[in-house]
Amino acid sequence: MKILGISGSLRKSSYNTAALRAAQELLPQGVTLETFDLSPIPLYNEDIQPFPDSVQRLGERIAQSDALLIATPEYNHSIPGVLKNALDWVSRLPNQPGEGKPAALFGVSVGRFGTLRAQLHLREVCVALGMLVLPKPELYISQAEGKFDAQGRLVDASTRERVRALLEALIAWTQRVS
Ligand SMILES: Cc1cc2nc3c(=O)[nH]c(=O)nc-3n(C[C@H](O)[C@H](O)[C@H](O)COP(=O)(O)O)c2cc1C
């Protein structure tokens, strides 16, 4: 099974990107998790024709994957523009790669709510693209500073277990709905 990981943060020391790296360490045998960097995706503009290469590549990687794992930061109680912008591009691709794609959402914030509000919005957007969003478990990683070390490794044992549980649920969900 091939999972594609997408982080909604572009910064090098992103906790969300680091959480995807942790997920890569926690995969069961036979499952791979590669990530897609959203940095090259331009701002959506319907006048840009044909679709930019970076958008085509994202669409291809989604189409080739069995499931998605999206890690979102929370910006002002919602999804970062970077992630919404990428999903807007994907939603216009003629082959609709998001349609019917199993997807799990999670997120890391430095605040107390662990991206709860962003994930509620992200869930709705993913449903608009036809994704089959894993209903549970929900995973909100709050107060990130205490859970990652200086090298960006997720070191909090209970959070690592929750990431593992999310992966297991996504794998079972993908087998069930595919
Ligand atoms: C523009 C902006 C808005 C933010 N708004 C929120 C917010 O609403 N809730 C929250 O918990 N954290 C908020 N934060 C703090 C983020 O949780 C923090 O920057 C986090 O590290 C972002 O994820 P990253 O490490 O993956 O880049 C905000 C940060 C930025 C830059």
The ligand as a Tripos MOL2 file, in Angstrom:
@<TRIPOS>MOLECULE
LIG
   31    33     1     0     0
SMALL
NO_CHARGES

@<TRIPOS>ATOM
      1 C1         -0.3660   33.1290   10.3010 C.3       1 LIG1
      2 C2         -0.3880   32.2000   11.4900 C.ar      1 LIG1
      3 C3         -1.5630   31.9820   12.1570 C.ar      1 LIG1
      4 C4         -1.6140   31.0730   13.2320 C.ar      1 LIG1
      5 N1         -2.8230   30.8140   13.8220 N.ar      1 LIG1
      6 C5         -2.8900   29.8170   14.7210 C.ar      1 LIG1
      7 C6         -4.1710   29.3730   15.2140 C.ar      1 LIG1
      8 O1         -5.2080   29.8650   14.8460 O.2       1 LIG1
      9 N2         -4.1760   28.3530   16.1100 N.ar      1 LIG1
     10 C7         -3.0370   27.7340   16.5430 C.ar      1 LIG1
     11 O2         -3.1030   26.7960   17.3350 O.2       1 LIG1
     12 N3         -1.8150   28.1360   16.1040 N.ar      1 LIG1
     13 C8         -1.7160   29.1480   15.1990 C.ar      1 LIG1
     14 N4         -0.5040   29.5350   14.7080 N.ar      1 LIG1
     15 C9          0.7110   28.9370   15.2520 C.3       1 LIG1
     16 C10         0.9980   27.5970   14.5890 C.3       1 LIG1
     17 O3          0.3930   26.5730   15.3550 O.3       1 LIG1
     18 C11         2.5260   27.3690   14.5740 C.3       1 LIG1
     19 O4          3.1380   28.3740   13.8160 O.3       1 LIG1
     20 C12         2.8770   26.0030   14.0200 C.3       1 LIG1
     21 O5          4.2410   25.7580   14.3100 O.3       1 LIG1
     22 C13         2.6260   25.9330   12.5180 C.3       1 LIG1
     23 O6          2.8940   24.6330   12.0240 O.3       1 LIG1
     24 P1          4.3190   24.2050   11.3840 P.3       1 LIG1
     25 O7          5.2790   24.0780   12.5400 O.co2     1 LIG1
     26 O8          4.0500   22.8860   10.7440 O.co2     1 LIG1
     27 O9          4.7610   25.2670   10.4210 O.co2     1 LIG1
     28 C14        -0.4320   30.4420   13.6650 C.ar      1 LIG1
     29 C15         0.7670   30.6900   12.9740 C.ar      1 LIG1
     30 C16         0.7880   31.5410   11.8930 C.ar      1 LIG1
     31 C17         2.0990   31.7470   11.1400 C.3       1 LIG1
@<TRIPOS>BOND
     1     1     2 1
     2     2     3 ar
     3     2    30 ar
     4     3     4 ar
     5     4     5 ar
     6     4    28 ar
     7     5     6 ar
     8     6     7 ar
     9     6    13 1
    10     7     8 2
    11     7     9 ar
    12     9    10 ar
    13    10    11 2
    14    10    12 ar
    15    12    13 ar
    16    13    14 ar
    17    14    15 1
    18    14    28 ar
    19    15    16 1
    20    16    17 1
    21    16    18 1
    22    18    19 1
    23    18    20 1
    24    20    21 1
    25    20    22 1
    26    22    23 1
    27    23    24 1
    28    24    25 2
    29    24    26 1
    30    24    27 1
    31    28    29 ar
    32    29    30 ar
    33    30    31 1
@<TRIPOS>SUBSTRUCTURE
     1 LIG1         1 GROUP 0 **** ****
